[in-house]
Amino acid sequence: MHRHCSTSFLSAAMMPSRIVIMLVFLSTLSACQSATNEDEPTVGMEPTNDLSFAPTDEQRGEILATVQGVFDALAGDASKLSEVMMPDVIMRSNSIEEDGSVTSSTSTVAGLRDRIISSGSIMVERMFDSKVMVSGPIATVWTPYDFYTGGEFSHCGIDVVTLLHTQEGWQIMSLDWTRQQPPACQLHPDGPPQGS
């Protein structure tokens, strides 16, 4: 709500000093300012003064469901990718070699979709102990995960996911992960997935 204030009372006849006039004028203007900028779209996001960046329960559920959509796609439903990922997302895998060096490779949504479709085995990725942070329309998820291919353990590590809240809901903008072996990373506390 914008307040409109009249400054006509600030005539020179009423106030002999220009300094006093300016001070009154400035304090009047500051009193007329709206507390929020209502002209900026919020895409369904409510402004908050909470600087902890903790999501609401609803946001946390929606964000983690979006990330889970990638894991559901890995299990064989490649069509899920277009529902949860922005078309231009870049994914980066980072492996730590025995000598401590890091090897990185990138992939695209189309590349991941092709891998899922051409894979002869089911891939299972499970996240746990996920940390979610939200600031306006941006969210990040930092989560340990483990990964199985064809029922066999492959690797584990950390997923780092950045999401944007759009008109369609939360969508993944970037996805980075480490590929490691225990004890450098944790396995899911529930043990191996069923069928492994």
N, C-alpha and C positions, 0 to 999 in steps of 0.2 A: 504494500500500500504506500503510495507516495503522498506526502503531505505538501500542500502548497501554502507558503507563508508570504504575507505581504510585508514589504519593507518600506511602505509609504510613511510610516511613523518616524522614519529616520531623516526627517527634514533638517536642514541647516538651522532653522529657527529653533528647533527643539534641542539640538545638541551643539554647543558652541565649539567643541574641540573635534577636529577631524580624527584624531586617534581614538577617542571614545566612540565615535561613529563607526569606525572600522572594527573595533572590538565587538560592539553590539551586533554589527552586520555579520561578522564571522561566526559569532556564537549562535545567531539566528539561523544561519545557513546550516551549521552543524546539527542543530536541533531538527531541521527539516529533512535530513538525510534518512533514507530508508535503511533498516538494519540489514536487509538482504537485497541483492540485485535480482529482481523478478524478471528481468529481460533475458537472462541466461537460461537456456534449457537444461534440465537436470536429468533427462532420460530416465525418469522414474526413480531417481536417487534423491533422498532427502539430505539437505545440508546438516552437518553435525559439527560440534565443537570438540568432539572426542578425538584426542590426538593419540590414542592407543592403537588406532587402525584396526581394532577388533571388529569383525563382521557381526551383524545380527545373526540369530539362529537361522533365519530364512535365507540370508545371503550365503552363509556357510553351506547350507544344504544345496542351494542352486549352484554354487561354484564347484563344490566337490562332485555334484552330479554331472557337470560339464566335463570335468577331468575324467570321471569314470566313463563317459561316452567314448573317449579314445580307447580305453581298455576294452570296452565292449566291442569296438571296431576290430581290435587286435584278435579277438576271439572268433572272428569270421564275418562280422557285419560291417563291411567296408563303407556302406552307405552312411553310417553314423558319423563319419569324419566330416562330411559337409554340414552336418547339423551343429557341430560343436567347435569347428575350427574356421578361422577366417581363411579365405582362399589363398592369400599370399603369405601365410605363416611359414617361417623357416624353423626347422627342428635341428638341433645340434646334439650329437652324441660325443661324449668326452671320455676316453679310456685312459686310465693311468697305467703305463707300462711298468714292467719289473724294474727298469732303471730309473723310474720316477718321472720320466717324460710323459707329456700328455699328447695323445693323438685325437684329433677332432675330425668329425665328418658331418656333413649337413645332408638333410633330405627335405623334400617338399611334401605337401599333401598328396599330390598325384603319385609321387614315388612310394609313399607309404601305402596308398590305396592299391597300387600294383603289387607291392610285396604281400599284402594281405590276401589279395585275390589269387596270386600265383603260389602262395605257400601251401604245401601239402600237409602242414601240421597246425594244430591250434596253438596260439600264443596266449599265455595268461600272464598279465601284469597286475599286481596287487599293491595298493598304497596303504600306508598305516601311519599313525601319529602325525597327521597332516597339520601343518601350521598355515593358517589363512590370514591374510592381511588385506584390508580394503581402504582405499582413499577415493571417494567419489566414484567415478565410473571405472577405476582401475583396481584390479585385485592380483595378488600373487599367492601361489601355493608352493610351499617347500615341503616335500614329503619323501620319506624313505619308501623304497619299493623293492619287490623281488620279481623276477621274470623267469618264466618257464616256457619251453618250446617242446611240443609233442610230449608233454608230461615230464620232461627232464629239466632240472635246474640249469639255467643258463648264466645269469648274473644278477647282481643287485646294485643298488646305488641310491642316488637322490634325484628326484624330478624337481625341476623349477619351472613353474608354469605362470605365464602372465596372461591375464584375461581382461577384456574390455566389455563393459555392459552396453549393449546396443539395443535397438528397437526389438530385436528378436530374442533378447536375453543375453546371458554371458556367453562370450565366444573367446576361444584361445587365440592370442596374438603371437605368442612364442612358447616354445617348449624345448628345454635343455635338460640333459641328464648326464650323470656319470655312470660308467659301466665298470663295476669292480667285482671282486670276489671276497667272500668272508675270510678273515675277520675285518677287512677294511670297510665292510658295509654290513648292515643287519638284514636278517631274513624276517619274514612276516611272523609275528608272535603266535599265530594260529598254526604254524607248521606248514608243510607242503600242501598245495591245493588238492582237492579230491581228484583222483585219477592219476596222481603222480607217483 
